[in-house]
Amino acid sequence: MIEKRAAQRHRVFKGGKITFENSGITCTVRNMSADGAAIDLDALVTLPQSFTLAIARDNFVRKCRPVWRSDRRIGLAFVQ
């Protein structure tokens, strides 16, 4: 497989929350880089074109967009 990421991702296991349109969904952040992340959701959910990912324990908040999806795992790109 050819690696297409610009920045190397690091494996993590952190609780997060994605928010959009006054709603929030908990997620598990599985890996992260400066440019994006991969998250796992507990259920299949339709997501908008952009939303916010927050990791409270790290004071981390980024706007992002989904790039790929495989069942309940979603690859995100952070929006600058």
VMD Tcl script that draws the C-alpha trace (Angstrom):
set ca {
  {0.00 0.00 0.00}
  {1.30 3.47 -0.87}
  {1.29 5.95 1.99}
  {-0.42 9.19 0.92}
  {-0.29 11.12 4.18}
  {1.88 14.21 4.36}
  {2.51 13.78 8.11}
  {3.09 10.56 10.04}
  {0.25 9.52 12.34}
  {0.82 8.33 15.89}
  {-1.35 5.72 17.55}
  {-3.44 7.01 20.45}
  {-6.47 5.87 22.41}
  {-8.32 8.95 23.62}
  {-11.92 9.87 24.22}
  {-13.18 12.62 21.98}
  {-16.33 14.36 20.88}
  {-17.41 15.56 17.47}
  {-19.88 18.44 17.39}
  {-22.03 19.93 14.66}
  {-25.40 21.70 14.48}
  {-25.77 21.84 18.28}
  {-25.29 18.08 18.67}
  {-22.40 16.02 19.94}
  {-21.29 12.44 19.42}
  {-18.65 10.71 21.51}
  {-15.85 8.97 19.66}
  {-12.53 7.25 20.24}
  {-9.50 8.84 18.61}
  {-7.27 6.02 17.33}
  {-4.44 7.91 15.65}
  {-3.41 11.51 15.02}
  {-1.00 13.67 13.10}
  {-0.62 17.40 12.57}
  {-2.92 17.09 9.55}
  {-5.65 14.69 10.66}
  {-6.88 11.78 12.72}
  {-8.82 8.53 12.61}
  {-11.78 8.09 14.93}
  {-14.10 5.23 15.84}
  {-17.81 5.80 16.45}
  {-20.09 3.54 18.49}
  {-22.80 3.60 15.82}
  {-23.19 4.33 12.13}
  {-23.88 8.05 11.86}
  {-24.25 10.35 8.88}
  {-21.83 13.25 9.30}
  {-21.87 16.69 7.70}
  {-19.14 17.99 5.36}
  {-17.37 19.66 8.33}
  {-17.53 19.49 12.11}
  {-15.38 20.00 15.21}
  {-13.30 17.34 16.97}
  {-12.52 17.98 20.64}
  {-10.36 16.01 23.07}
  {-11.12 17.57 26.47}
  {-8.21 16.12 28.43}
  {-5.71 17.63 25.94}
  {-7.56 20.96 25.45}
  {-7.58 20.03 21.76}
  {-10.19 21.49 19.39}
  {-9.95 21.39 15.57}
  {-12.34 21.89 12.70}
  {-12.19 18.90 10.38}
  {-13.78 17.13 7.44}
  {-14.20 13.42 6.75}
  {-11.82 12.04 4.10}
  {-12.61 8.32 4.16}
  {-14.87 5.93 6.01}
  {-14.77 2.21 6.75}
  {-17.81 1.07 8.71}
  {-17.44 2.89 12.06}
  {-13.90 4.21 11.54}
  {-13.55 7.62 9.88}
  {-10.43 9.36 8.62}
  {-10.41 13.09 9.23}
  {-8.42 15.96 7.74}
  {-8.00 19.06 9.89}
  {-9.19 22.23 8.20}
  {-6.85 25.21 8.45}
}
mol new
graphics top color blue
foreach p $ca { graphics top sphere $p radius 0.5 }
foreach p [lrange $ca 0 end-1] q [lrange $ca 1 end] { graphics top cylinder $p $q radius 0.2 }
display resetview
